[in-house]
Amino acid sequence: MAEQVECRSDWRYAQRPLAFTWQGTHYQVKEIVAEQRTPNGIDFLVRTNQAELFQLGYYKNSNQWNIQLHTCKEST
């Protein structure tokens, strides 16, 4: 099953992730910590309202998202 990400898309798709569902739990994005364009799409490091960090990767060729829990917590 493809990962589900809700995002804001003004002039291009996947400009800003707003929320996502991961392992059956819905998360709201509180902050985008980092954003990086790659040859395949775009990666976001986001902080949720629960202060967890996730890596959200959008791959434009397959039109799919990949979500991973970021194992290294940043200092706040």
C-alpha positions in Angstrom: 0.0 0.0 0.0 1.3 3.4 -0.9 2.0 5.9 1.9 -0.5 8.7 2.3 0.6 12.3 2.6 -1.6 15.4 2.6 0.3 18.3 1.1 -0.1 21.8 -0.1 0.5 22.2 -3.8 0.2 25.7 -5.3 2.3 25.9 -8.4 3.8 22.3 -8.2 2.8 19.1 -6.4 4.3 18.3 -3.0 5.3 21.8 -2.0 4.6 21.4 1.7 3.5 18.3 3.6 0.7 19.1 6.1 -0.2 15.6 7.5 0.4 12.0 6.8 -0.7 8.5 7.9 2.0 6.0 8.9 1.4 2.6 10.3 -2.3 3.4 10.9 -1.7 6.6 12.8 -2.5 10.1 11.4 0.2 12.8 12.1 0.0 16.5 11.7 3.2 18.2 10.5 4.2 20.9 13.0 7.4 22.0 11.2 9.5 21.3 8.2 13.0 21.0 9.6 14.8 20.4 6.3 14.0 20.1 2.6 16.2 18.6 -0.1 15.6 18.2 -3.8 16.9 15.0 -5.3 17.1 13.8 -8.9 14.1 11.5 -8.1 11.9 14.1 -6.3 12.0 15.8 -2.9 12.8 14.8 0.7 11.4 16.5 3.8 12.5 16.1 7.4 9.4 17.0 9.4 8.5 17.3 13.1 5.1 16.2 14.1 2.9 17.7 16.9 4.1 14.7 19.0 7.7 16.0 18.5 8.7 13.0 16.5 10.9 13.4 13.4 10.0 11.7 10.1 11.6 11.6 6.7 9.0 12.0 3.9 10.2 11.3 0.4 8.2 12.0 -2.7 9.3 10.3 -5.9 7.9 12.0 -8.9 8.5 9.2 -11.5 6.4 6.7 -9.6 4.2 9.4 -8.0 4.6 7.8 -4.6 5.6 8.8 -1.1 8.0 7.0 1.3 7.7 7.6 5.1 10.3 6.7 7.6 10.7 7.4 11.3 13.9 9.5 11.7 15.9 7.7 14.4 18.1 10.6 15.4 16.2 13.2 17.4 17.3 16.8 17.0 17.6 19.1 19.9 14.8 21.6 20.3 
